[in-house]
C-alpha cells in the first residue's frame, strides 16, 4: 500500500510545517475590515451657564425676524392679488359717491345763490284779473333766490284778489317765476241792498255793482248763499257748457231738488231738478236745443237724463 504524498507547503507558511485540510476555506474568507476611528466633533465653546455665545444668539433671532417679515410680505402680496377686483370696485363706488356729493352740493349752492334770483314774474291763466296788477303785487319776491321764494307771502298777497281760486308757483331758472292762477267762475248775481253781488259756486263774493252785470244770471234761491238750494244752483251753473250758460238769464230754486233755469228773451224754462248727474243733463239739454231751438220751445225737461222732454 502506498502512502499519500504530503501536500506541498503553501506560500508564506513555514517550510515543512503541516498544512490544515481547511486551509482553502480559510483563504477564501474575506479579510476583516479595520474598525472606524471615532474622531470627536468640536463643539462651540460654551458661554456662561452653558448657553450659546451672544453672537450666535443674535444671528438666530435676526434670521427668524427676517423670515417672519418675508412671510408677512408674501401674505400681503397674496391678499392684494386675490382682492384686486374688490378694491377696484370699491374705488369706483367711492369715486361715484364723491362725484354725486360734489354735484349735489354744487347744485344746492347755485340754487340758493343770487345767480338764480327772481328777476321777472309771469302771471298766467287770468281772464278777468289784471295780470300786470297781480305781478306788481308780487314784486316783493324780486331778488329772492328761486329756491327761497316765500310761498306764504305769495299766498297772503293773492288772497287780496277775490277772483283767485287757486294758484301754483313754477320756477324757471335762471330768473323767471311763473304764477299760474285758476280764477273763480261766477255763477250769477244776487240782488241785495247794496246792489248786485257777483258770486261763485261757493258763495264767495267777487264784486258788487249798482246794476246787474251783463251776461250774468240773476239767482233767486231760498235760504241765502249758505243754504243747500244755492249750492245746488251753483253746481248746475258750473256744469253748463259756455254756449248754454251765456243764454241763462235766471236761476231759481226753493229746494235742492227743483232747480229751474230761464233762457234769454224767449223766457224758455229748463226744468233741471237736482244737481245730481248735472254733466249728463247738460249733454241732453244741448242735444234737445239743437233739435228744437229755444225760440220754438216753451220748456225743456231734463230731470231724467235718460228721457229728455220738449214741450
C-alpha positions in Angstrom: 0.0 0.0 0.0 1.2 3.4 -1.0 1.2 6.3 1.4 -0.3 9.5 0.3 2.1 12.2 -0.7 2.3 15.2 1.5 0.9 18.4 0.2 3.3 21.0 -0.9 3.8 23.8 1.6 1.8 26.8 0.9 3.5 30.0 0.2 4.0 32.1 3.3 3.9 29.1 5.6 7.0 27.7 7.2 8.6 25.2 5.1 7.8 21.7 6.2 5.0 22.7 8.5 2.0 20.6 8.4 -1.0 22.2 6.5 -4.6 22.0 7.7 -7.1 20.5 5.4 -9.4 23.5 5.8 -6.7 25.9 4.6 -8.5 26.6 1.3 -11.7 27.7 3.2 -9.6 30.0 5.3 -8.0 31.5 2.3 -11.5 32.2 0.7 -12.8 34.1 3.8 -12.5 37.9 3.3 -10.2 39.8 5.3 -11.7 41.7 8.3 -12.1 45.5 7.8 -10.4 47.7 10.3 -12.7 49.4 12.8 -13.5 53.1 12.1 -11.7 55.6 14.2 -14.0 57.8 16.3 -12.9 61.4 16.0 -14.5 63.8 18.4 -16.6 66.7 16.7 -15.5 70.1 18.0 -18.4 71.9 19.7 -18.7 75.6 20.0 -17.2 76.9 23.1 -19.9 77.2 25.8 -20.7 80.6 27.2 -21.5 81.3 30.7 -24.0 78.7 32.1 -23.6 76.5 29.0 -25.6 78.8 26.6 -24.7 79.7 23.1 -22.4 82.7 22.7 -24.1 86.1 22.2 -23.0 86.3 18.6 -24.7 83.0 17.7 -27.8 84.0 19.6 -28.1 87.4 17.7 -27.6 85.6 14.4 -30.5 83.2 15.1 -33.0 86.0 16.2 -32.1 88.1 13.1 -32.8 85.1 10.8 -36.2 84.4 12.5 -37.2 88.1 12.2 -36.2 88.2 8.5 -38.1 85.0 7.8 -41.2 86.3 9.6 -41.1 89.6 7.7 -40.7 87.8 4.4 -43.7 85.6 5.3 -45.9 88.6 6.1 -44.8 90.3 2.9 -45.8 87.2 0.9 -49.2 87.0 2.7 -49.9 90.7 1.9 -49.0 90.1 -1.7 -51.3 87.2 -1.9 -54.2 89.2 -0.3 -53.7 92.0 -2.7 -53.7 89.6 -5.7 -56.9 88.0 -4.6 -58.7 91.2 -3.7 -57.8 93.3 -6.7 -61.3 93.2 -8.2 -62.9 94.1 -4.8 -60.5 97.0 -4.3 -61.2 98.2 -7.9 -65.0 98.1 -7.4 -64.6 99.9 -4.0 -62.6 102.7 -5.7 -65.2 103.0 -8.5 -68.0 103.3 -5.9 -66.1 105.8 -3.8 -65.4 107.9 -6.9 -69.1 107.8 -7.9 -70.2 108.8 -4.4 -67.7 111.7 -4.3 -68.9 112.9 -7.7 -72.6 112.7 -6.7 -71.9 114.6 -3.5 -70.0 117.3 -5.3 -72.8 117.6 -7.8 -75.5 117.9 -5.1 -73.5 120.5 -3.1 -72.8 122.4 -6.3 -76.4 122.4 -7.4 -77.7 123.4 -3.9 -75.1 126.1 -3.6 -76.0 127.5 -7.0 -79.8 127.3 -6.4 -79.6 129.2 -3.2 -77.2 131.8 -4.6 -78.0 135.1 -6.2 -77.1 133.5 -9.6 -80.7 132.2 -9.6 -82.5 135.1 -8.2 -86.0 136.2 -9.4 -85.9 138.9 -12.0 -89.2 138.5 -13.7 -92.7 137.3 -12.5 -95.1 136.0 -15.2 -98.8 135.6 -14.3 -100.7 133.2 -16.5 -104.3 131.9 -16.5 -106.2 135.1 -15.9 -109.1 136.3 -17.9 -111.0 138.6 -15.5 -108.0 139.6 -13.4 -105.4 142.1 -14.5 -102.2 140.0 -14.8 -100.0 143.1 -14.6 -101.6 144.1 -11.3 -101.0 140.7 -9.8 -97.4 140.7 -10.9 -96.9 144.1 -9.4 -98.4 142.9 -6.1 -95.8 140.1 -6.1 -92.8 142.3 -6.8 -91.5 141.8 -3.3 -90.2 138.4 -4.4 -87.9 140.0 -7.0 -84.2 139.4 -6.0 -85.1 136.3 -3.9 -83.4 133.1 -5.0 -85.9 130.8 -6.7 -85.4 128.1 -4.1 -86.2 130.6 -1.3 -89.4 132.2 -2.7 -91.8 132.6 0.3 -95.0 130.7 -0.5 -96.8 132.1 2.5 -96.0 135.6 1.4 -97.3 134.9 -2.1 -100.5 133.4 -0.6 -101.0 136.4 1.6 -100.7 138.7 -1.5 -103.1 136.7 -3.7 -105.7 136.5 -1.0 -106.4 140.1 -1.7 -107.7 139.2 -5.2 -111.2 137.6 -4.7 -111.2 136.1 -8.2 -108.2 133.9 -7.4 -109.5 130.4 -6.6 -106.1 128.6 -6.6 -102.6 129.1 -7.8 -99.3 127.2 -8.4 -95.7 128.5 -8.5 -93.3 127.3 -11.1 -89.6 128.2 -11.1 -87.9 128.6 -14.5 -84.2 129.0 -14.0 -82.3 131.1 -14.1 -84.5 134.1 -13.3 -88.3 133.5 -14.0 -91.1 132.8 -11.6 -94.3 131.7 -13.2 -97.6 132.1 -11.2 -100.4 130.0 -12.6 -103.8 131.2 -11.4 -107.2 129.5 -11.6 -109.9 132.1 -11.4 -113.2 131.6 -9.7 -116.1 131.0 -12.1 -119.0 133.4 -11.5 -122.4 131.6 -11.4 -124.6 134.6 -11.2 -125.6 137.7 -9.1 -127.9 138.1 -6.2 -129.8 141.3 -5.7 -129.0 142.9 -2.3 -129.5 146.3 -0.7 -126.0 147.3 -1.9 -126.7 146.4 -5.5 -126.0 143.2 -7.4 -123.4 141.0 -5.9 -121.4 138.6 -8.2 -120.8 135.2 -6.6 -119.1 131.9 -7.5 -120.4 128.5 -6.8 -119.1 128.5 -3.2 -120.8 131.8 -2.4 -117.6 133.9 -2.4 -118.3 137.5 -3.2 -116.4 138.5 -6.3 -117.7 142.1 -6.8 -120.7 144.3 -6.1 -122.1 146.7 -8.7 -125.2 149.1 -8.6 -126.6 147.4 -11.7 -126.7 143.8 -12.9 -123.6 143.0 -14.9 -124.2 141.9 -18.4 -124.0 138.2 -19.2 -124.7 137.1 -15.6 -127.8 135.2 -14.5 -129.9 136.5 -11.6 -130.1 133.9 -8.8 -133.3 133.6 -6.7 -133.0 130.9 -4.1 -134.5 130.2 -0.7 -132.2 130.4 2.4 -129.5 132.7 1.0 -126.0 131.8 -0.2 -125.3 129.5 2.8 -128.3 127.2 2.1 -128.5 124.0 0.1 -130.6 125.5 -2.8 -127.8 127.9 -3.6 -125.2 125.2 -3.6 -127.3 123.1 -6.0 -127.9 126.1 -8.3 -124.2 126.8 -8.3 -123.3 123.2 -9.2 -125.8 123.3 -12.1 -124.4 126.5 -13.5 -120.9 125.2 -13.4 -121.9 122.0 -15.3 -123.4 124.0 -18.2 -121.3 124.4 -21.4 -120.3 128.0 -22.1 -122.7 128.2 -25.1 -125.7 127.4 -22.9 -124.5 129.3 -19.7 -124.3 132.5 -21.7 -128.1 132.2 -22.6 -129.2 131.7 -19.0 -130.7 134.9 -17.5 -132.2 133.5 -14.4 -131.8 130.6 -11.9 -134.4 129.7 -9.2 -134.6 127.0 -6.5 -136.7 126.6 -3.5 -135.2 123.2 -2.6 -132.0 121.4 -3.7 -134.2 119.2 -6.0 -136.1 121.8 -8.1 -133.5 123.9 -9.8 -135.0 125.8 -12.8 -133.3 127.8 -15.5 -134.6 130.6 -17.7 -133.2 131.1 -21.2 -132.9 134.5 -22.7 -135.5 136.7 -24.1 -137.7 133.8 -25.1 -138.3 133.1 -21.4 -137.9 129.4 -22.1 -137.8 127.3 -19.0 -135.4 124.4 -18.2 -136.6 122.0 -15.5 -133.4 120.6 -14.1 -134.4 119.0 -10.8 -131.5 118.2 -8.5 -127.8 118.8 -9.2 -127.1 115.1 -9.4 -125.8 113.9 -12.8 -125.6 117.5 -14.0 -122.9 116.7 -16.6 -125.3 114.1 -18.3 -128.2 116.6 -18.1 -126.1 119.3 -19.7 -125.4 117.0 -22.7 -129.0 116.0 -23.1 -130.1 119.7 -22.9 -127.6 120.6 -25.6 -129.0 117.9 -27.9 -132.6 119.0 -27.3 -131.7 122.6 -28.0 -130.1 121.6 -31.3 -133.2 119.7 -32.3 -135.7 122.3 -31.0 -134.2 125.8 -30.6 -135.4 127.9 -27.6 -137.4 130.3 -29.8 -139.7 127.4 -30.8 -139.8 125.7 -27.4 -141.6 126.6 -24.2 -139.9 124.2 -21.9 -137.1 121.6 -21.7 -137.3 118.9 -19.0 -134.0 117.1 -18.2 -135.0 115.9 -14.8 -134.3 112.3 -16.0 -131.4 112.4 -18.5 -132.5 109.1 -20.0 -135.6 110.7 -21.4 -135.4 114.4 -22.1 -138.7 116.1 -22.8 -139.5 119.1 -25.0 -142.7 121.0 -24.5 
